[in-house]
Amino acid sequence: MDESFETVRVAFGAAARWFAETVHELDRAPVRWDDPALGEWSLRDLVGHTSRALSTVEEYLRPGSTESDRRTVDYYRAVRGGRADPDEVAERGRRAGRDLGVDLPESVDVLVRRVTGVVAGRSADARVETPVGAWRLEAYLPTRVVELVVHTGDLRTAGGLDGQCPEVASRRALVVLGALVADAPSDDAPRLLTALTGRSALAAGFTVL
């Protein structure tokens, strides 16, 4: 077993379960699923968008393996190069939220169990066929950890929930974001260097994604 891939797989499972636990907590909280959450999304919409970090793994996995040497940072480069229409992304989130049905906690539980089970049975070199090309599962799965960690945090903030992400998941997300910082355009280097050493602050809305 590839130890690094096993760590990613454990992080993915932990992040997925944290997402499911958060949906259950929101269901018990004094909020409504149509309350505002992030941008134009309601809580239901954001749950739907976050659930796609799971469903796309299942959707994109193909039989067999691939020899692709593309890295996780290369995935983000490819996505930036063919950035989807924000309106389409927003609509996919809304549609995914509707598709989860009336009982959001149960639907998310089923999805988490199914997809983590699928991932548990696949190897590091399993082929993942995405809209921006083919990747090894070990390169694609960390991007899903980032999505789950970041957007579950968004859900908890919107719902007024306390609690931290499981460390194994947050650490893996930071590894990805750290690689993206190192891969940032040269023009961003000066402000990143001064911000990361406490000498300046990044502008609101700045992202390495």
C-alpha positions in Angstrom: 0.0 0.0 0.0 1.3 3.5 -0.9 1.5 5.2 2.4 0.9 8.7 1.0 -2.2 7.6 -0.9 -3.5 5.9 2.2 -3.1 9.2 4.1 -5.1 11.0 1.4 -7.8 8.3 1.5 -8.0 8.6 5.3 -8.2 12.4 5.0 -11.0 12.1 2.4 -13.0 9.8 4.6 -12.6 12.1 7.6 -13.6 15.1 5.6 -16.6 13.3 4.2 -17.8 12.2 7.6 -17.3 15.8 9.0 -19.5 17.0 6.1 -22.2 14.5 7.0 -22.0 15.3 10.7 -22.3 19.0 9.8 -25.5 18.4 7.8 -27.0 16.6 10.7 -26.1 19.4 13.1 -27.6 22.0 10.7 -30.8 19.9 10.6 -31.0 20.2 14.3 -30.0 23.9 14.4 -32.4 26.9 14.4 -31.8 27.5 10.7 -33.7 26.7 7.5 -32.3 25.1 4.4 -33.3 28.1 2.4 -31.4 30.5 4.6 -28.4 32.4 2.9 -25.1 30.6 3.1 -22.4 31.7 0.6 -22.9 34.2 -2.1 -26.1 33.4 -4.0 -26.3 30.0 -2.5 -28.7 28.9 0.3 -27.7 26.3 2.9 -29.3 23.6 0.7 -27.5 24.9 -2.4 -24.2 24.8 -0.5 -24.8 21.3 0.8 -25.5 20.3 -2.8 -22.3 21.9 -4.1 -20.3 20.3 -1.3 -21.8 16.9 -2.1 -20.3 17.1 -5.5 -16.9 16.7 -4.0 -18.1 13.2 -3.3 -20.4 12.4 -6.3 -17.8 13.6 -8.9 -15.3 11.0 -7.6 -17.8 8.2 -8.2 -18.9 9.8 -11.6 -15.3 10.2 -12.9 -13.7 7.0 -11.8 -13.2 4.5 -14.7 -12.2 0.8 -14.8 -8.5 0.1 -14.8 -5.5 2.3 -14.1 -3.6 5.2 -15.8 0.1 6.0 -16.1 -0.7 9.8 -16.0 2.1 11.7 -14.2 -0.1 14.8 -13.7 0.1 16.2 -10.1 -2.6 17.7 -8.0 -1.3 21.3 -8.8 -1.6 20.4 -12.5 -5.3 19.8 -11.9 -5.8 23.3 -10.6 -3.8 24.7 -13.5 -6.0 22.9 -16.0 -9.2 24.1 -14.2 -7.9 27.7 -14.3 -7.3 27.3 -18.0 -10.8 26.2 -18.7 -12.6 28.0 -15.9 -16.3 27.1 -15.9 -19.0 29.8 -16.1 -19.7 30.9 -12.5 -23.4 30.9 -13.3 -23.2 27.2 -14.4 -21.3 26.3 -11.2 -23.9 28.0 -9.1 -26.7 26.2 -10.9 -25.0 22.8 -10.6 -24.9 23.4 -6.8 -28.6 24.3 -6.7 -29.5 21.3 -8.8 -27.4 19.0 -6.6 -29.1 20.4 -3.5 -32.5 19.7 -5.0 -31.5 16.2 -6.1 -30.6 15.3 -2.5 -34.4 15.4 -1.7 -36.3 16.2 1.4 -34.1 14.4 3.9 -30.7 16.0 3.4 -28.9 14.3 6.3 -30.0 10.8 5.2 -29.1 11.5 1.6 -25.7 12.8 2.5 -25.1 9.8 4.8 -25.9 7.4 1.9 -23.6 9.3 -0.5 -20.7 9.4 2.0 -21.0 5.7 2.7 -21.2 4.8 -0.9 -18.4 7.0 -2.2 -15.9 6.2 0.6 -16.6 2.6 0.0 -15.8 3.0 -3.7 -12.6 4.8 -2.9 -11.6 2.2 -0.4 -11.6 -0.4 -3.1 -9.5 1.5 -5.7 -5.8 1.8 -6.0 -3.6 5.0 -6.2 -3.3 4.7 -10.0 -7.1 4.2 -10.6 -8.1 6.3 -13.6 -10.2 9.4 -13.0 -11.6 11.0 -16.2 -12.4 14.6 -15.5 -13.6 17.4 -17.8 -10.0 18.6 -17.9 -8.3 15.3 -18.6 -7.4 12.0 -17.0 -5.7 11.8 -13.5 -4.6 9.2 -11.1 -6.9 8.9 -8.1 -4.0 9.8 -5.8 -3.7 13.2 -7.6 -7.4 13.9 -7.9 -8.6 12.9 -4.5 -6.7 15.7 -2.6 -8.7 18.3 -4.5 -11.9 16.7 -3.1 -10.4 16.9 0.4 -9.9 20.6 -0.1 -13.5 21.1 -1.4 -15.0 19.2 1.5 -12.9 21.0 4.2 -13.4 24.5 2.8 -17.1 24.2 2.1 -18.0 22.3 5.2 -16.3 25.1 7.0 -18.5 27.5 5.0 -21.6 25.6 6.1 -20.6 25.7 9.7 -20.0 29.4 9.6 -23.3 30.1 7.9 -25.1 27.9 10.4 -23.4 29.4 13.4 -21.8 26.1 14.4 -18.6 25.6 16.4 -16.1 22.8 16.0 -13.0 22.1 14.0 -12.3 20.0 11.0 -10.6 16.6 11.7 -6.8 17.3 11.8 -5.9 14.6 9.2 -8.3 16.4 6.7 -7.2 19.9 7.5 -3.5 19.0 7.2 -4.0 17.4 3.8 -5.9 20.4 2.6 -3.0 22.6 3.8 -0.5 20.4 1.9 -2.5 21.1 -1.3 -2.8 24.8 -0.6 0.8 25.0 0.3 1.7 23.5 -3.1 -0.5 26.0 -4.8 1.2 28.9 -3.0 4.6 27.5 -4.2 3.1 27.3 -7.7 1.6 30.8 -7.7 2.4 33.2 -10.6 5.7 35.2 -10.2 3.7 38.4 -9.9 2.0 37.1 -6.7 5.3 36.1 -5.1 6.2 39.4 -3.4 2.8 39.8 -1.7 2.6 36.1 -0.7 6.1 36.3 0.8 5.4 39.4 2.9 1.9 38.1 3.9 3.2 34.7 5.0 5.9 36.3 7.1 3.6 38.7 8.8 4.7 41.8 7.0 1.5 42.6 5.1 -2.0 41.4 4.7 -3.5 39.8 1.5 -6.4 41.7 -0.1 -9.9 40.5 0.6 -10.9 37.8 -1.8 -7.3 36.8 -2.8 -7.1 33.1 -3.5 -4.6 30.6 -4.8 -7.3 28.3 -6.2 
